[in-house]
Amino acid sequence: MPDALHTDVGGSVGPVTTQHVTLFDDVHPLELESGHRLAPVEVAYETYGELDANGSNAVIICHALTGDAHAAGYHGDPLRAGWWDNFIGPGKPVDTRRLFVVCANLLGGCMGTTGPSSINPETGEPYGLRFPLFTVGDLVEVHRALMRHLGVTRLRAAIGGSLGGMQVLHWAMEFPDELGAAVLVCATSRLSAQNIAFSAVAREAIMRDPNFHGGDYQRIGVRPDAGLGVARMMAHITYLSEEGMREKFGRRLQNGTTPRFGFDVDFQVESYLHHQGEVFLRRFDANSYLYLTRAMDYFDPFGDMVAAGPKLEALRTPFLVVSFDSDWRFDTAHSREIVQVLAAHRVPVTFREITSPHGHDSFLLVIPEYHRTVANFLRRAGAEPGFTDAAGI
């Protein structure tokens, strides 16, 4: 995630608590698309705002690759707000004065939801790479179970950026009666060869670290920090734009104006990337990175149009698709492809390409036109009677 820009308009949801619930157990395990069964499955989540009497004002936030349940508010220190605090809260685009907002850590994550670092009840040791592979569809199944647990029968909207947008697209296509509206930001319906290549190199950096030990590093008591740090550094480059990096760093040296002529950190951009890698190590698990990036690789809901066509024909959920002109990780062509497929099947869709110098990370930042676009779409969603008709999740 990028450096926070706290120039948002609106208030904070204030102090919040991450909650935990076991949604699947041995009696009712999670049935994965691979055919594997997983139990128990614990989920970490947060909520903001109040659910109304008929449960019709719920919005779910689907987070991106390295996000977590803590999207808004703060835990103790008001200066350390959630990763989308500029977007969620009273008077903000996702307005908690009228919406009940839920954000959950993903299946396979490492911030309170069951994943590769969790204890395998069959062995008493961390799963490691014995954790079953999962899909974007499996991520959505866990979200659906959480909504049932919270008493939500139909969502006002689902909102997601990057991997979060992929979850929203899957949810809308597979369960069209469950979403009143869908917001996809900086998303894609399938990774390009270049996208897959970046993830492949990141995974190789992790798995070739001498401390990886076939994914059993936790059992041994070490961490593949060198590999994970390099993976994060490389990925972070793809989240920024050339313009943004030029403005922020240029070719400026870290110390003074004379180069040191060595292989230590010398340029400011090098120092920044090292910092991003080091911060990431404190909050993320290497195996979770492997699993979540692989789930992204396999996502391709439009790949088989014989199967996807009838789903799209039945889909009438209004979509908002947003891209940024400087995003080259999932550039505007990715968004346009989604829009074109939806429009060809008469799915109501609004598309906006927004100017920003910040690349893929723009979806996490305060960009007034972007915030206004989402806020207006959500207000319209709440005003139309069809958005609040009850249906079962």
Residue pairs with C-beta under 8 A, 6 or more apart in sequence:
1 66
1 67
1 83
1 361
1 364
2 239
2 358
2 361
2 364
2 365
4 81
4 85
4 86
5 86
5 365
5 366
6 81
6 85
6 86
7 86
7 366
8 85
8 86
8 87
8 89
8 92
8 366
8 371
9 91
9 92
10 89
10 90
10 91
10 92
10 95
11 89
11 90
11 91
11 92
12 72
12 73
12 74
12 78
12 81
12 85
12 89
12 90
13 48
13 49
13 72
13 73
13 88
13 89
13 90
13 96
14 73
14 74
15 73
15 74
15 75
15 76
16 46
16 48
16 70
16 72
16 73
16 74
16 75
16 82
17 46
17 75
18 44
18 45
18 46
18 69
18 70
18 75
18 112
19 44
19 45
19 46
19 47
20 42
20 43
20 44
20 45
20 112
21 42
21 43
21 45
21 146
21 149
22 40
22 41
22 42
22 43
23 30
23 41
23 42
23 43
23 142
23 145
23 146
23 149
24 30
24 38
24 39
24 40
24 41
24 145
25 39
25 40
26 39
26 40
28 39
29 37
29 38
29 39
29 41
30 37
30 38
30 39
30 41
30 107
30 138
30 141
30 142
30 145
31 37
31 141
32 38
32 132
32 133
32 134
32 135
32 138
33 134
33 135
33 137
33 138
34 132
34 133
34 134
34 135
36 132
36 133
38 114
38 132
39 121
40 114
40 121
41 107
41 113
41 114
41 142
42 112
42 113
42 114
42 118
43 104
43 105
43 107
43 112
43 113
43 114
43 142
43 145
43 146
44 68
44 69
44 104
44 105
44 109
44 111
44 112
44 113
45 69
45 102
45 103
45 104
45 105
45 146
46 69
46 70
46 71
46 72
46 73
46 82
46 102
46 103
46 104
47 100
47 101
47 102
47 150
48 71
48 72
48 73
48 88
48 89
48 96
48 100
48 101
49 57
49 96
49 97
49 98
49 99
49 100
49 101
50 100
51 57
51 58
51 100
51 150
51 151
51 152
52 100
54 388
54 390
55 151
55 152
55 153
55 154
56 154
56 156
56 388
56 390
57 98
57 99
57 100
57 156
57 382
58 99
58 100
58 101
58 102
58 147
58 150
58 152
58 154
58 155
58 156
59 94
59 99
59 100
59 101
59 102
59 155
59 156
59 157
59 158
59 159
59 378
60 101
60 102
60 103
60 104
60 143
60 147
60 155
60 157
60 158
60 159
61 71
61 84
61 88
61 94
61 101
61 102
61 103
61 159
61 160
61 164
62 139
62 143
62 158
62 159
62 160
62 163
62 164
62 165
62 167
62 168
63 69
63 71
63 83
63 103
63 105
63 106
63 160
63 161
63 163
63 164
64 160
64 161
64 162
64 163
64 164
65 162
65 163
65 289
65 292
65 293
65 296
66 280
66 284
66 289
67 83
67 106
67 164
68 83
68 105
68 109
68 111
68 112
68 283
69 103
69 104
69 105
69 111
69 112
69 113
70 82
70 83
70 103
70 111
71 82
71 83
71 84
71 85
71 88
71 101
71 103
72 81
72 82
72 84
72 85
72 87
72 88
72 89
72 96
72 101
72 103
73 81
73 82
73 85
73 89
74 80
74 81
74 82
74 85
82 88
83 364
84 103
84 364
86 92
86 365
86 366
87 93
87 94
87 371
87 374
88 94
88 96
88 101
89 95
89 96
90 96
90 97
91 97
92 371
92 375
93 371
93 372
93 374
93 375
93 378
94 101
94 159
94 374
94 378
95 375
95 378
98 382
99 156
99 378
99 382
100 152
102 146
102 147
102 150
102 152
104 113
104 142
104 143
104 146
105 111
105 112
105 113
106 113
106 139
106 142
106 292
107 113
107 114
107 115
107 134
107 138
107 139
107 142
108 114
108 115
108 116
108 131
108 134
108 139
108 288
108 291
108 292
108 295
109 115
109 288
109 292
110 116
110 117
110 284
110 285
110 287
110 288
111 283
113 142
115 127
115 131
115 285
115 287
115 288
115 291
116 126
116 127
116 128
116 129
116 131
116 215
116 285
116 287
116 288
116 290
116 291
117 126
117 127
117 218
117 285
117 287
117 288
118 126
118 127
118 131
119 125
119 126
119 127
120 126
120 127
120 130
120 131
123 130
125 219
126 216
126 218
126 219
127 287
128 214
128 215
128 216
128 217
128 218
128 219
128 287
129 214
129 215
129 216
129 287
129 290
130 215
131 287
131 291
133 291
133 294
133 295
134 291
134 295
135 295
135 298
135 299
136 163
136 166
136 167
136 170
136 295
136 296
136 298
136 299
137 170
137 174
138 295
139 167
139 295
140 167
140 170
140 171
140 174
143 167
143 171
144 171
144 175
144 178
144 393
147 155
147 393
148 393
152 393
153 390
153 391
153 392
153 393
154 177
154 178
154 179
154 180
154 388
154 389
154 390
154 391
154 393
155 178
155 179
155 180
155 393
156 180
156 181
156 378
156 381
156 382
156 387
156 388
157 179
157 180
157 181
157 182
157 183
157 378
157 381
158 167
158 168
158 171
158 172
158 179
158 181
158 182
158 183
159 168
159 182
159 183
159 185
159 374
160 166
160 167
160 168
160 183
160 184
160 185
160 187
161 185
161 186
161 187
161 363
161 364
162 185
162 186
162 187
162 329
162 330
162 360
162 363
163 292
163 296
164 185
164 187
165 183
165 184
165 185
165 186
165 187
165 188
166 187
166 188
166 189
166 296
166 299
168 179
168 182
168 183
168 184
168 187
169 182
169 184
169 187
169 189
169 301
169 338
170 299
170 301
171 178
171 179
171 182
172 179
172 182
172 315
172 317
172 319
173 301
173 308
173 311
173 312
173 315
174 311
175 393
176 311
176 314
176 315
176 316
176 317
177 391
177 392
178 391
178 392
178 393
179 317
180 317
180 318
180 381
180 386
180 387
180 388
181 317
181 318
181 319
181 320
181 377
181 378
181 381
181 387
182 317
182 318
182 319
182 320
183 319
183 320
183 322
183 374
183 377
183 378
184 319
184 320
184 321
184 322
184 335
184 338
185 321
185 322
185 323
185 363
185 370
185 374
186 322
186 323
186 324
186 327
186 329
186 330
186 335
186 360
186 362
186 363
187 321
187 330
187 334
187 335
187 338
188 195
188 330
188 334
188 335
188 337
188 338
189 299
189 300
189 301
189 302
189 334
189 337
189 338
189 341
190 299
190 300
190 301
190 302
190 303
191 199
191 296
191 297
191 299
192 334
195 296
195 329
195 330
196 297
198 234
198 235
198 238
199 293
199 294
199 296
199 297
201 231
201 234
202 230
202 231
202 232
202 234
202 235
202 289
202 293
203 231
203 289
203 290
203 293
203 294
205 227
205 228
205 230
205 231
205 234
206 212
206 224
206 227
206 228
206 231
206 286
206 289
206 290
207 224
207 227
207 290
208 227
209 224
209 225
209 226
209 227
209 228
209 286
210 224
211 217
211 222
211 223
211 224
211 225
211 226
211 227
212 224
212 227
212 286
213 219
213 220
213 222
215 287
215 290
217 223
217 224
217 286
223 281
223 286
224 286
225 281
227 286
228 277
228 280
228 281
228 284
228 286
228 289
229 274
229 277
229 278
229 280
229 281
230 277
231 286
231 289
232 276
232 277
232 280
232 281
232 284
233 273
233 274
233 276
233 277
236 273
236 276
236 277
237 273
238 328
238 329
238 360
239 329
239 359
239 360
239 361
240 358
240 359
240 360
240 361
241 326
241 327
241 328
241 357
241 358
241 359
243 326
243 357
244 326
244 357
244 358
244 359
245 269
247 357
248 269
248 272
249 267
249 268
249 269
249 272
250 268
251 267
252 267
252 268
253 259
253 266
253 267
253 268
254 265
254 266
254 267
254 268
254 270
254 271
259 266
260 266
265 271
265 274
301 308
302 308
302 337
302 341
309 345
312 341
312 342
312 345
312 347
313 345
313 346
315 342
315 345
315 347
316 347
316 348
317 347
317 348
318 348
318 349
318 350
318 377
318 381
319 338
319 339
319 342
319 347
319 348
319 349
319 350
320 349
320 350
320 351
320 352
320 373
320 374
320 377
321 335
321 338
321 339
321 342
321 349
321 350
321 351
321 352
322 335
322 351
322 352
322 353
322 354
322 363
322 370
322 373
322 374
323 330
323 331
323 332
323 334
323 335
323 336
323 351
323 352
323 353
323 354
324 332
324 353
324 354
324 355
324 356
324 358
324 359
324 360
324 362
324 363
324 367
324 370
325 332
325 353
325 354
325 355
325 356
326 355
326 356
326 357
326 358
326 359
326 362
327 359
327 360
327 362
328 359
328 360
329 359
329 360
330 360
332 353
335 351
335 353
336 351
339 349
339 351
342 349
343 349
350 377
352 369
352 370
352 373
354 362
354 367
354 369
354 370
354 373
355 369
356 362
356 365
356 367
356 370
358 365
358 367
362 370
363 370
381 387
382 388
